[in-house]
C-alpha cells in the first residue's frame, strides 16, 4: 500500500512554507488531532494550578497540545513521508528549529525519537542524517508485514460479523479522500489508521503495536525513488474499500486474494 517514494511537486527542505510554523512553545494544532484524554488532562492540570478561580465556567478557548515536542515529531514524520527531509542529507536541530519557530531543544528531542525508530541517525557535532533505504529493505518490510497481518486478517474474516466491519467504512473512505488530493502525509496516516482498526479486532495489543511500527517504517521514502503519482495512491486506497466490501460480504475467497495482493504487490 505504501509507496516508498516522495510525491511529485513536493516542496524542497527549507523552502518557505516547507514546514508548518510553530509559534513559541504553545503551538496550536487542529482540535480533531488532539486526543480527548489529553484535553481532559490539560483541563485538570489548569484547575489544579488555580488558573480559573472565578465561579463562572471559563469561556471556550483553544486547547493546545500537551507538548511542543509531540507536535514537532508529527511534523517531522510527515516531512519524512513527503520527502521534504531528503534521504542521506544531514539536518541540524537549530536550523529545523528556526523553520518551526521553536528552540532547538524540542526538535532535538523529536529527532532522538526518530533515531530510535530508525528514521534518522545521529551525526556527532552536525545533526541528524535521514536514513537511506533501497527497494530491498522495502520488500523485506512488506514480507514481514505479510507474515504478521495476512493470517490475522484471514482469521478475522471467518469470525468477525459483518456489522463490525461496517464501522470501519469511514476509515477506508479517508484513505480515498487523501489519495484523491495527492496528500501523501494524510494518506500515510489514514492508511495506518485503517490497518490498526482491522488488527485491533484481534484483541492482541502487542500485535497491533508491532504491525503499526513496521507499517510506519515502510512509509519512509526510498533513495532516489520514483515520484508517487495520484493515480497510484488512488489504486492503493481502492484496495482498502474492496477488502472491506469483501469482509462485509464474508466472501472469504475474495478476501484471501485481496489480502495477499495487498502485501505481495508493488508496495504491499
Beta strands, then each sheet from edge to edge (+ up, - down):
strand 1: 90-91
strand 2: 120-123
strand 3: 127-130
sheet 1: 1+ 3- 2+
end
